[in-house]
Amino acid sequence: MTDQISFCGINCSKCDAYLAKKENWSLEKRNKVAKIWAEKYDHPTLTSEGLLCDGCKSKGKLFIHCNKCEIRKKNLG
């Protein structure tokens, strides 16, 4: 997989939200990561569906925080 760098500099190809979508992770695996991220980032409503992302430079599905990212909004103009 080629590196895909987001507007803010995160390497999407190393991000679990991106990998979950690209590699079609099982619901069980996505639930596990969503639970860890919900606790780690104090986002109790995060679900396995909210975890999926095509990368912020795509026109596809975005991770819940990418939808609110000011850096992304600024770069999309």
C-alpha positions in Angstrom: 0.0 0.0 0.0 1.3 3.4 -0.9 1.5 6.1 1.7 -1.4 8.5 1.6 -0.7 11.7 3.6 -3.7 13.8 4.9 -3.9 17.6 4.9 -2.7 17.7 8.5 0.2 15.3 7.9 -1.2 12.1 9.3 -0.2 9.1 7.2 -3.6 7.6 6.3 -2.0 4.3 5.3 -1.0 3.7 8.9 -4.3 4.9 10.4 -6.7 2.3 11.8 -9.8 4.2 10.4 -8.3 4.2 6.9 -7.1 0.6 7.2 -10.4 -0.7 8.5 -12.1 0.6 5.3 -9.4 -0.3 2.8 -8.8 -3.8 4.2 -12.4 -4.5 5.0 -11.9 -5.3 8.6 -14.4 -7.5 10.3 -17.1 -5.9 12.5 -15.4 -7.5 15.6 -12.0 -5.9 14.8 -13.6 -2.5 14.1 -15.6 -2.7 17.3 -12.4 -3.4 19.3 -10.6 -0.4 17.8 -13.7 1.9 18.1 -13.9 1.0 21.8 -10.2 1.7 22.4 -10.4 5.0 20.5 -13.6 6.0 22.3 -11.8 5.7 25.6 -8.4 7.1 24.5 -9.9 10.2 22.7 -12.8 10.7 25.1 -15.4 10.1 22.4 -18.0 7.7 23.9 -20.3 7.7 20.9 -17.7 6.4 18.5 -18.9 3.3 16.7 -17.3 0.8 14.3 -19.2 2.6 11.5 -17.8 6.0 12.5 -14.3 4.5 12.4 -14.3 3.9 8.6 -12.4 6.4 6.4 -11.3 6.8 2.8 -8.8 9.5 3.6 -9.5 13.2 4.0 -8.4 14.1 0.5 -11.0 11.7 -1.0 -14.6 12.4 -1.7 -15.5 9.2 0.1 -16.4 8.3 3.7 -14.5 10.2 6.4 -13.7 9.4 10.0 -15.9 11.4 12.3 -13.2 13.9 13.3 -12.1 14.5 9.7 -15.5 15.9 8.9 -14.9 18.7 11.4 -11.2 19.2 10.7 -10.4 22.9 10.1 -7.2 22.1 8.3 -9.1 19.9 5.8 -11.8 22.6 5.4 -9.2 25.3 4.7 -7.4 23.1 2.1 -10.6 22.2 0.3 -11.3 25.9 0.0 
